[in-house]
Amino acid sequence: MSETWYHGGYPGLAPGDILLPPDESGATHTLSQYAQRLGAPHGTRRDCVYLTNVQQVARAHAAMYPDGALYECEPDGSVEPDPDAPGLSVMVERARIVAVVRPRVVFAHRTPESWIRLMVTAAEKAVRS
């Protein structure tokens, strides 16, 4: 059985494009910034791409990026469980975009805290299922 993976982040990408880790792509706006500001010891690796199997979690990640996008992706390379979100998120060397689910996820009507709460709630719900 094939798993569906999602990634929320940089807008304007298309099916077939490759998602690279921030260390390779040079991305400066990552969820790591929020995690570090909140004192969280997790979610700060810049040498991998994070994918989740819960669309709402990826949508919340996309909202953290200015006008970020939500993508369906497939891992390209080995898949490693994310120790901070076991069963919910994986870390991969790269990922290929399969489809653009939402080309623009607008942050405007929510605060960063509310997006993070949405992410946590969706993650908790997924773990219970």
C-alpha positions in Angstrom: 0.0 0.0 0.0 1.3 3.4 -1.0 1.2 6.2 1.6 0.2 9.8 0.6 2.7 12.4 1.8 2.3 16.2 2.0 4.6 19.1 2.4 3.8 22.7 3.1 6.2 25.4 2.2 7.6 27.6 -0.6 5.0 28.6 -3.1 5.1 28.4 -6.9 6.4 24.9 -7.4 4.9 22.4 -9.9 4.5 18.7 -10.2 7.9 17.2 -11.0 9.8 19.8 -9.0 12.2 18.5 -6.4 12.1 19.7 -2.8 15.5 20.1 -1.3 16.6 20.5 2.3 17.2 24.1 3.4 20.9 23.5 3.6 20.9 22.7 -0.2 18.2 25.1 -1.4 19.3 28.1 0.7 15.8 28.5 2.1 15.9 31.0 5.0 12.2 30.9 6.0 11.5 27.5 7.7 9.4 26.3 10.6 12.7 25.9 12.4 12.6 29.6 13.0 9.4 29.3 15.0 10.5 26.2 16.8 13.7 28.0 17.9 11.9 31.1 19.0 9.6 29.0 21.1 12.5 27.2 22.6 11.5 23.9 21.0 14.4 21.4 20.6 12.8 19.7 17.7 11.9 20.5 14.1 15.2 22.3 13.6 17.1 20.1 11.2 18.1 21.8 8.0 19.6 18.8 6.2 16.3 17.0 5.4 12.8 17.6 4.0 9.9 16.9 6.3 6.8 15.2 4.9 3.6 14.3 6.8 0.7 12.0 6.0 -1.8 14.4 7.5 -2.9 17.1 5.1 -3.9 19.6 7.9 -0.4 19.4 9.4 1.2 20.3 6.1 -1.4 23.0 5.5 -0.4 24.6 8.8 3.3 24.4 7.8 2.4 26.1 4.5 0.7 28.9 6.4 3.9 29.7 8.2 5.5 30.6 4.9 4.4 33.9 3.4 1.6 32.7 1.0 3.0 29.2 1.2 1.6 26.2 -0.8 0.5 22.7 0.0 1.9 19.9 -2.0 1.4 16.2 -2.4 4.8 14.6 -2.6 6.7 11.3 -2.9 9.9 10.7 -1.0 13.1 10.6 -3.2 15.6 8.6 -1.3 15.6 6.9 2.1 12.7 7.6 4.6 13.6 8.2 8.2 10.9 8.5 10.9 10.8 11.9 12.5 11.7 11.3 16.2 9.6 14.4 17.1 6.5 13.1 15.4 6.6 9.3 15.1 4.0 7.9 12.8 3.0 11.4 11.6 6.1 12.8 9.9 9.2 11.5 8.1 12.5 13.0 7.1 13.8 12.4 3.6 16.8 13.5 1.6 14.6 15.0 -1.1 11.0 14.8 -2.3 9.3 15.1 -5.7 6.1 17.1 -6.0 3.3 14.9 -7.4 0.5 17.5 -7.2 -0.2 21.1 -6.0 -3.1 20.6 -3.5 -3.4 24.3 -2.6 -1.2 26.9 -4.5 -1.7 29.5 -1.7 -2.4 29.0 2.0 -3.1 32.4 3.5 -1.8 33.2 7.0 -3.8 36.4 7.4 -6.8 35.3 9.4 -4.8 33.3 12.0 -1.9 34.0 14.3 1.2 31.8 14.3 -0.1 30.3 17.6 -3.4 29.3 16.1 -1.7 27.6 13.2 0.5 25.7 15.6 -2.6 24.7 17.6 -4.2 23.5 14.4 -1.1 21.5 13.6 -0.9 20.0 17.1 -4.7 19.1 17.1 -4.5 17.5 13.7 -1.4 15.5 14.8 -3.1 14.3 18.0 -6.2 13.3 16.1 -4.0 11.3 13.6 -2.2 9.5 16.3 -5.5 8.5 18.0 -6.9 7.1 14.7 
